[in-house]
Amino acid sequence: MARMVFCRKYKQELEGLDVPPYPGAKGQDIYGNVSKKAWQEWMAHQTMLINEKRLNVMDIGTKVYLTEQMTKSQPTCDDTPR
């Protein structure tokens, strides 16, 4: 049976992620409060941002920008860059 979480984006009980997507407190926050559906949507949106803006994912500025965008898409996520 799938692990269920109360998704902060959809405000309902949905299937949760299998593993935390990031290390540390930020990853645990996402793991405990973001559904698999919401995370998959964010990953698709992140890919679109990287491609359309031709972002270099090795650049720290890109990581900060993507973290800001993630926070906008899920407003209660911790916005501390990793």
N, C-alpha and C positions, 0 to 999 in steps of 0.2 A: 504494500500500500504506500502511496506517495506521501511525503511529508507536506503538511498544509501550513500556510502562514496567512496572517491577515495582511493583505497587500496594501501598502500605503498609497499606491497610485489608484487602484481600483476600489479601495474601501470595501473589500470583501475577502472571504476565505478562499484562497486559491492554492494550487500546487506550488511548493517552494523549490528553490534551487537544490541540486544534489550536493554541492560543496560551496563553501564561501568563494566568491570570485576574486577577492583580494586578501592579502594577509592582514592580520591585526584587527583593531576595533572597527575600522571602516568595512572590512569584509564581513565581519560578524553582524554588523548593523544591516547590511544589504541582505545577507543570508537569512536573517530573522524577520525581515520586514518587507521584502520585495519578492513578488511571485516570479516564477519561471517565465510566464507570459510577458510581464513587464520588463524583465531583464533581456529577453530575446528581442523585444521591440527596441530597447535602448541600444543593444549591440548592432542592430540593423541601422539605426539612426547614426550611431557613432561611425560606422563604416561609410555611410553616405557623407558625413562631415569630412572625414579623412580624405575621401576621394574627390569631392567637389572643391574643397579648399586646398587640395594637394598638400596636406599636412605631413610633416616628418615626425613619425611617432617616436623617434629617438631624441627629439628635442624636448627639454623640460617645459618650455612655453606651450607646446602642444599638449602635454599632459595636464598642465594647469587649465588650459582652455577646455579640454574634454571633460575634466572634472567639474568645471563651472557649468558646462552644458548638461552634464548628468544631474547636477543639483537642480537645474531649471526643470528638467523633465520629471524629477522626483524630489519636490521641494524640501522634504525633511531629511534628506540624506546629508551626512556629514560632508562638508565641502573641503576638507583638508587634503591637499595634494599628497600623493604618496611618493 
